[in-house]
């Protein structure tokens, strides 16, 4: 039981330490799906100010 708790704790600490981007890489297909979702809401997909176009979480739906 102690070993299991130590493993879980170390995994949790490692996950917090890595940080970084959560959403992953902005592939063509992912951007296309996000744009369609935004369009359905009457919005458009835009890269955030000073955002890194390589990561999907740097994009947001904005009003037209």
Secondary structure in CASP SS format (residue, H / E / C, confidence):
PFRMAT SS
TARGET T0000
AUTHOR 0000-0000-0000
METHOD secondary structure of the structure
MODEL  1
X C 1.00
X H 1.00
X H 1.00
X H 1.00
X H 1.00
X H 1.00
X H 1.00
X H 1.00
X H 1.00
X H 1.00
X H 1.00
X H 1.00
X H 1.00
X H 1.00
X H 1.00
X H 1.00
X H 1.00
X H 1.00
X C 1.00
X C 1.00
X C 1.00
X C 1.00
X C 1.00
X C 1.00
X E 1.00
X C 1.00
X C 1.00
X H 1.00
X H 1.00
X H 1.00
X H 1.00
X H 1.00
X H 1.00
X H 1.00
X H 1.00
X H 1.00
X H 1.00
X H 1.00
X H 1.00
X H 1.00
X C 1.00
X C 1.00
X E 1.00
X E 1.00
X E 1.00
X E 1.00
X E 1.00
X C 1.00
X C 1.00
X C 1.00
X C 1.00
X C 1.00
X C 1.00
X C 1.00
X E 1.00
X H 1.00
X H 1.00
X H 1.00
X E 1.00
X E 1.00
X E 1.00
X E 1.00
X E 1.00
X C 1.00
END
